[in-house]
Amino acid sequence: MSTANIYKIMDDPNSLDIDVERVRRDFPMLSQRVHGVPLVYLDNAASTHKPTLVIDAIRRVYEQDYSNIHRGVHELSQRLTMQYEEAREKIRVFLNARSRAEIVFTYGTTDSINLVAQTFGRANIGKGDEILISEMEHHSNIVPWQLLCEQTGATLKVIPFNDQGNLAMSDVEALLSERTKLVALVHVSNALGTINPIGPIIKLAHDAGAKVLVDGAQAVAHMKTDVQKSDVDFYAFSGHKVFGPTGIGVLYGKEDLLEAMPPWRGGGDMIRTVTFEKTTYADLPYKFEAGTPNIAGGIGLGAAIDYVHDIGLKHINHYENSLLAYMTRQLLNVEWLKIIGNAPCKSGAISFMIEGVHHNDLGQYIDHLGVAIRTGHHCAQPVMQHYGVTGTARASLAFYNNTQDIDRFIEALEKAKKFLL
């Protein structure tokens, strides 16, 4: 079945069981006007807006409960420590991790990947070993491995994708060998929207004796993630991609792997004892959480997960898939526009070009019509090199978008073409 046919049979977003107008009222940012017109926000792959529930949770931290956590015996410290650790438990349930010891708070996906590279990587990967990534990775899942290869003498290998935007399992099998120590792969491509088949890839990697890290930054807000079912070794995501605050992220790691890994940053809260002769380290997950953490960020992320849970990822996924199908159908009807990446299994984002119009000019023009999209290389320059372009325009969705947003987006593109060509 062709991609176009798949999009024709999807449900009408307006008939599904998310009350999108009620949802939109939960997000204060969406009610504003930009350049005198109501905002249409289609840059969700870059960052998502925050519901009032999250904003209120962060405000309460600073207005009512603020103190440092874990170390204090007074009421405020005890109260906030409990809230922070309750957020960790919410994330454990969200990912279906086995233990809270497997949930490490970080500053974001990039920080999580660097943590694995500089702990697991430096301890287990050496000269002659190989790290396998894909051609569609975000820079955050490329550069840390390049740095590690420079430090250790390991080799970086790349799984190609085809012009449709899919990885071939035969290429994965061909590149895996006894020298492969780690496979680092994006779950959902931020530039193409492709959903990678991480389950089968994890099995292939494990059969070859390799561990697997998955960059889940673009996945967790759109679909159920079950780290036990997938058997992934490491999974990383950022709070701001899932309606939470910036500056907070999560690294999931299997407990035995985290236990064997050395600490990365040193300082308060990651120690058990310190003398000038020797330091011993705290139990998991605190061994990797040096210094005062982003307390409000962690609690805000817990509130965001509560919000997503209340709506239901099953409903979110169904609604967003229908909305993506609606947007794709509209764009396929625009004969002067080219979609970049037509994988049949996609989530939330469409990259595209208008021949003769620079993507930055397009983004700036439709911004004045109240439509916010992303333009450029999307921190995925190898993807752009694959297609022989310097950048694209990208529209990306969340469950607070609606068909009216997409209609206004299409109208803005029509006006931009007439003005810019």
C-alpha positions as CSV (number, residue, x, y, z in Angstrom):
1,M,0.0,0.0,0.0
2,S,1.4,3.4,-0.9
3,T,1.9,6.1,1.7
4,A,-0.8,8.3,0.0
5,N,-3.3,5.4,0.5
6,I,-2.4,5.0,4.1
7,Y,-3.1,8.7,4.7
8,K,-6.5,8.4,2.9
9,I,-7.9,5.8,5.3
10,M,-6.9,7.5,8.6
11,D,-9.6,8.7,10.9
12,D,-10.9,12.2,10.9
13,P,-9.2,14.0,13.8
14,N,-12.4,15.9,14.5
15,S,-14.2,12.6,15.3
16,L,-11.7,11.3,17.9
17,D,-11.9,11.2,21.6
18,I,-9.7,14.1,22.6
19,D,-11.5,17.3,23.4
20,V,-8.8,19.5,21.8
21,E,-10.6,22.8,22.6
22,R,-10.5,21.9,26.3
23,V,-6.9,20.8,26.0
24,R,-5.9,24.1,24.3
25,R,-7.4,26.1,27.2
26,D,-4.9,24.3,29.5
27,F,-2.0,25.9,27.6
28,P,-1.8,29.7,28.2
29,M,0.7,30.3,25.4
30,L,-1.7,29.1,22.8
31,S,-4.2,31.9,23.5
32,Q,-1.8,34.7,22.5
33,R,-1.7,36.7,19.3
34,V,1.5,37.0,17.2
35,H,1.9,39.9,14.8
36,G,-1.7,40.7,15.5
37,V,-3.2,37.3,14.6
38,P,-3.8,34.2,16.7
39,L,-0.8,31.9,17.1
40,V,-0.5,28.6,15.2
41,Y,2.4,26.7,16.9
42,L,3.8,23.9,14.7
43,D,7.3,23.7,16.2
44,N,6.7,21.0,18.7
45,A,9.6,18.9,17.7
46,A,11.9,21.7,18.9
47,S,10.0,22.2,22.2
48,T,6.5,21.9,23.5
49,H,4.4,24.4,25.5
50,K,3.5,23.8,29.1
51,P,0.0,23.3,30.6
52,T,-1.1,25.4,33.6
53,L,-0.7,22.2,35.7
54,V,3.0,22.3,35.1
55,I,3.4,26.0,35.5
56,D,1.5,25.9,38.8
57,A,3.7,23.0,40.1
58,I,6.8,25.0,39.4
59,R,5.4,28.1,41.0
60,R,4.4,26.1,44.1
61,V,8.0,25.0,44.5
62,Y,9.3,28.5,44.7
63,E,6.3,30.1,46.5
64,Q,5.6,27.5,49.1
65,D,8.1,24.6,49.4
66,Y,11.5,25.7,48.3
67,S,14.6,24.4,50.0
68,N,17.5,22.2,49.0
69,I,16.7,18.5,48.9
70,H,18.0,15.2,50.2
71,R,20.3,16.8,52.9
72,G,18.0,18.8,55.2
73,V,16.1,17.5,58.2
74,H,13.7,20.5,58.4
75,E,10.2,20.4,57.1
76,L,10.7,22.3,53.9
77,S,13.6,20.1,52.8
78,Q,11.7,16.9,53.7
79,R,8.6,18.1,51.9
80,L,10.4,19.0,48.7
81,T,12.6,15.8,48.7
82,M,9.4,13.8,48.8
83,Q,7.9,15.6,45.8
84,Y,11.2,15.3,43.9
85,E,11.4,11.5,44.5
86,E,7.7,11.1,43.7
87,A,8.5,12.6,40.3
88,R,11.1,10.0,39.8
89,E,8.6,7.3,40.6
90,K,6.2,8.8,38.0
91,I,8.9,8.6,35.4
92,R,9.6,5.0,36.4
93,V,6.0,4.1,35.8
94,F,5.9,6.2,32.6
95,L,8.8,4.2,31.1
96,N,7.8,0.9,32.9
97,A,11.3,0.7,34.4
98,R,11.8,-2.0,37.0
99,S,13.3,0.2,39.7
100,R,13.6,3.8,40.6
101,A,17.4,3.1,40.8
102,E,17.2,3.0,37.0
103,I,15.9,6.6,36.6
104,V,18.7,9.2,36.6
105,F,17.8,12.8,36.4
106,T,20.0,14.8,33.9
107,Y,19.8,18.1,32.2
108,G,18.3,16.7,29.0
109,T,18.7,14.1,26.3
110,T,22.1,15.5,25.2
111,D,23.4,15.3,28.8
112,S,22.1,11.8,29.1
113,I,23.9,10.6,26.0
114,N,27.1,12.3,27.1
115,L,26.8,10.6,30.5
116,V,26.7,7.2,28.8
117,A,29.5,8.0,26.4
118,Q,31.8,9.1,29.2
119,T,31.0,6.4,31.7
120,F,29.8,3.2,30.0
121,G,31.7,4.2,26.9
122,R,35.1,4.9,28.4
123,A,34.9,1.9,30.6
124,N,33.8,-0.6,27.9
125,I,34.9,0.6,24.5
126,G,38.5,0.7,23.3
127,K,40.7,0.6,20.3
128,G,39.4,-1.6,17.5
129,D,35.8,-1.6,18.9
130,E,32.9,-0.2,17.0
131,I,30.0,2.1,17.8
132,L,27.0,1.9,15.4
133,I,24.7,4.8,14.8
134,S,22.3,5.8,12.0
135,E,22.5,8.4,9.3
136,M,19.4,10.1,10.6
137,E,20.7,10.9,14.1
138,H,20.4,14.3,15.8
139,H,23.9,15.9,16.4
140,S,23.4,15.0,20.1
141,N,23.6,11.3,19.2
142,I,26.6,11.8,16.9
143,V,29.1,14.2,18.5
144,P,29.4,12.4,21.9
145,W,30.4,9.2,20.1
146,Q,32.9,10.9,17.8
147,L,34.5,12.4,20.9
148,L,34.6,8.9,22.5
149,C,36.2,7.4,19.4
150,E,38.9,10.1,19.5
151,Q,39.5,9.3,23.1
152,T,39.6,5.5,22.8
153,G,40.5,4.7,19.2
154,A,37.1,3.1,18.6
155,T,35.5,3.4,15.1
156,L,32.1,5.0,14.4
157,K,30.0,3.2,11.8
158,V,26.8,4.5,10.2
159,I,23.6,2.7,9.2
160,P,22.3,4.4,6.0
161,F,18.6,5.2,5.3
162,N,16.9,5.3,2.0
163,D,15.3,8.3,0.3
164,Q,11.9,7.3,1.7
165,G,13.4,7.8,5.2
166,N,13.7,4.2,6.4
167,L,16.5,2.2,7.8
168,A,17.0,-1.3,6.2
169,M,17.3,-4.2,8.6
170,S,19.6,-5.8,6.2
171,D,22.0,-2.9,6.6
172,V,21.8,-3.2,10.4
173,E,22.6,-6.9,10.3
174,A,25.5,-6.3,7.8
175,L,27.1,-3.6,10.0
176,L,26.8,-5.5,13.3
177,S,29.8,-7.6,14.2
178,E,31.7,-9.0,17.3
179,R,33.5,-5.7,17.4
180,T,30.2,-3.7,17.9
181,K,30.0,-2.7,21.5
182,L,27.2,-0.1,21.3
183,V,24.3,0.8,19.0
184,A,23.0,4.3,19.5
185,L,19.8,5.0,17.7
186,V,17.0,7.6,17.5
187,H,13.5,6.3,18.2
188,V,11.8,9.0,16.1
189,S,13.7,11.2,13.7
190,N,13.4,14.9,14.5
191,A,14.1,15.8,10.9
192,L,12.0,13.2,9.1
193,G,9.4,11.9,11.6
194,T,10.4,8.3,10.9
195,I,9.7,5.8,13.7
196,N,12.5,3.3,13.8
197,P,11.8,-0.3,14.6
198,I,13.8,-0.3,17.8
199,G,12.5,-3.6,19.1
200,P,14.0,-5.7,16.2
201,I,17.2,-3.6,16.2
202,I,17.7,-4.1,19.9
203,K,17.3,-7.9,19.5
204,L,19.8,-8.0,16.6
205,A,22.3,-5.9,18.6
206,H,21.9,-8.1,21.7
207,D,22.4,-11.2,19.6
208,A,25.7,-9.6,18.4
209,G,26.7,-8.9,22.0
210,A,26.2,-5.1,21.8
211,K,24.4,-2.8,24.2
212,V,21.8,-0.3,22.9
213,L,21.1,3.3,23.7
214,V,17.9,4.9,22.3
215,D,17.4,8.6,21.9
216,G,13.7,9.0,22.8
217,A,13.4,12.8,22.8
218,Q,10.9,12.8,19.9
219,A,9.0,9.6,21.0
220,V,7.9,9.9,24.6
221,A,5.3,12.6,24.1
222,H,3.6,10.7,21.3
223,M,3.6,6.9,22.1
224,K,3.9,4.5,24.9
225,T,7.5,3.6,25.8
226,D,8.1,0.4,27.6
227,V,11.8,-0.1,28.4
228,Q,11.3,-3.6,29.8
229,K,9.3,-4.8,26.8
230,S,11.9,-3.4,24.3
231,D,14.8,-4.7,26.5
232,V,16.7,-1.4,25.7
233,D,19.8,-0.9,27.8
234,F,19.7,2.9,27.9
235,Y,16.9,5.3,27.0
236,A,17.1,9.1,27.1
237,F,14.6,11.9,26.8
238,S,14.1,15.6,27.7
239,G,11.4,17.2,29.8
240,H,10.7,20.1,27.5
241,K,9.8,17.7,24.7
242,V,7.0,16.3,26.8
243,F,5.3,19.5,28.0
244,G,7.7,19.8,31.0
245,P,10.4,22.4,31.8
246,T,13.7,22.9,30.1
247,G,16.9,21.9,31.8
248,I,15.6,18.6,33.1
249,G,16.0,15.2,31.4
250,V,16.1,11.5,32.1
251,L,18.5,8.7,31.5
252,Y,17.0,5.2,32.0
253,G,19.7,2.5,32.4
254,K,19.5,-1.1,33.3
255,E,20.5,-1.3,37.0
256,D,23.3,-3.8,36.5
257,L,24.9,-1.5,33.8
258,L,24.5,1.6,35.9
259,E,25.9,-0.1,38.9
260,A,29.1,-1.1,37.0
261,M,29.6,2.3,35.4
262,P,31.9,4.9,37.1
263,P,30.5,8.3,38.1
264,W,30.9,11.1,35.6
265,R,30.6,14.3,37.6
266,G,31.9,14.6,41.1
267,G,30.5,16.7,44.0
268,G,27.8,16.8,46.5
269,D,25.0,14.2,46.6
270,M,26.8,11.6,44.6
271,I,29.1,10.6,47.5
272,R,28.8,8.4,50.5
273,T,32.1,9.3,52.2
274,V,35.0,11.6,51.3
275,T,38.5,11.7,52.7
276,F,41.6,13.0,51.1
277,E,42.7,9.3,50.5
278,K,39.4,7.9,49.0
279,T,35.9,8.7,48.1
280,T,33.1,6.2,48.1
281,Y,29.9,6.8,46.1
282,A,26.2,6.9,46.8
283,D,23.8,4.2,45.7
284,L,22.0,4.5,42.4
285,P,20.7,6.7,41.0
286,Y,22.4,9.4,43.1
287,K,25.9,8.2,42.0
288,F,25.2,10.1,38.7
289,E,23.4,13.2,40.2
290,A,26.2,15.4,41.5
291,G,25.3,18.8,43.0
292,T,22.1,20.6,43.6
293,P,19.7,19.3,40.9
294,N,17.0,21.1,38.9
295,I,14.5,20.6,41.7
296,A,11.6,22.6,40.2
297,G,12.4,21.0,36.8
298,G,12.1,17.5,38.2
299,I,8.8,18.3,39.9
300,G,7.5,20.1,36.9
301,L,8.4,17.1,34.7
302,G,6.4,14.9,37.1
303,A,3.4,17.2,36.7
304,A,3.8,17.0,32.9
305,I,3.7,13.2,33.0
306,D,0.6,13.4,35.2
307,Y,-1.0,15.6,32.6
308,V,-0.1,13.2,29.7
309,H,-1.3,10.2,31.8
310,D,-4.6,11.9,32.5
311,I,-5.3,12.3,28.7
312,G,-3.8,8.9,27.9
313,L,-1.0,8.2,25.5
314,K,-3.3,5.8,23.5
315,H,-5.7,8.7,22.8
316,I,-2.8,11.1,22.1
317,N,-1.2,8.7,19.7
318,H,-4.5,8.0,17.8
319,Y,-5.4,11.7,17.6
320,E,-1.9,12.8,16.5
321,N,-1.6,10.1,13.9
322,S,-4.9,11.2,12.4
323,L,-3.8,14.9,12.5
324,L,-0.5,13.9,10.8
325,A,-2.5,12.1,8.1
326,Y,-4.7,15.2,7.6
327,M,-1.7,17.5,7.3
328,T,0.1,15.1,4.9
329,R,-3.0,14.9,2.7
330,Q,-3.2,18.7,2.6
331,L,0.5,19.0,1.7
332,L,0.3,16.2,-0.9
333,N,-2.3,18.3,-2.7
334,V,0.1,21.2,-3.0
335,E,1.9,20.4,-6.3
336,W,4.7,23.0,-5.9
337,L,5.7,21.6,-2.5
338,K,8.0,18.6,-1.9
339,I,7.9,16.5,1.3
340,I,11.3,15.3,2.4
341,G,11.0,11.7,3.8
342,N,7.9,9.7,3.1
343,A,8.3,6.8,5.5
344,P,4.9,5.0,6.1
345,C,5.6,4.8,9.8
346,K,5.9,8.4,11.1
347,S,5.2,10.5,14.1
348,G,4.4,14.1,14.4
349,A,6.7,15.9,11.9
350,I,6.9,16.7,8.2
351,S,9.9,18.3,6.5
352,F,9.3,20.0,3.2
353,M,10.7,22.4,0.6
354,I,9.2,24.8,-1.9
355,E,11.4,25.0,-5.0
356,G,12.9,28.4,-5.5
357,V,12.1,29.6,-1.9
358,H,14.7,29.5,0.8
359,H,13.5,27.7,3.9
360,N,14.4,30.6,6.2
361,D,12.6,33.2,4.0
362,L,9.5,30.9,4.1
363,G,9.7,30.6,7.9
364,Q,10.0,34.3,8.4
365,Y,7.2,35.2,6.0
366,I,4.6,32.8,7.6
367,D,5.7,33.9,11.0
368,H,4.2,37.3,10.2
369,L,0.9,35.4,9.5
370,G,1.1,33.9,13.0
371,V,2.4,30.5,12.0
372,A,5.5,29.2,13.8
373,I,7.5,26.4,12.1
374,R,11.1,25.4,12.2
375,T,13.6,26.0,9.4
376,G,17.2,25.0,8.9
377,H,19.1,21.7,9.3
378,H,17.3,20.7,12.6
379,C,20.6,19.7,14.2
380,A,20.7,16.8,11.7
381,Q,23.1,17.9,9.0
382,P,23.8,14.4,7.8
383,V,20.1,14.1,6.9
384,M,20.3,17.3,4.9
385,Q,23.5,16.0,3.2
386,H,21.7,12.8,2.3
387,Y,19.1,14.8,0.3
388,G,21.6,17.3,-1.1
389,V,20.0,20.3,0.7
390,T,21.2,22.8,3.2
391,G,18.0,22.8,5.2
392,T,14.2,22.3,5.1
393,A,11.1,23.7,6.6
394,R,9.5,21.5,9.3
395,A,6.0,21.5,10.7
396,S,5.6,19.3,13.8
397,L,2.5,18.5,15.8
398,A,1.3,18.0,19.4
399,F,-2.1,16.9,20.7
400,Y,-3.1,20.6,21.3
401,N,-3.0,21.3,17.6
402,N,-6.1,21.0,15.5
403,T,-7.2,20.9,11.8
404,Q,-7.8,24.7,11.9
405,D,-4.1,25.1,12.7
406,I,-3.2,23.0,9.7
407,D,-5.7,24.9,7.4
408,R,-4.1,28.2,8.4
409,F,-0.7,26.8,7.9
410,I,-1.6,25.7,4.3
411,E,-3.1,29.2,3.7
412,A,0.1,30.8,4.9
413,L,2.2,28.6,2.5
414,E,0.0,29.7,-0.4
415,K,0.5,33.4,0.4
416,A,4.2,32.8,0.9
417,K,4.6,31.2,-2.5
418,K,2.8,34.1,-4.2
419,F,5.0,36.7,-2.4
420,L,8.4,35.0,-2.5
421,L,8.4,33.5,-6.0
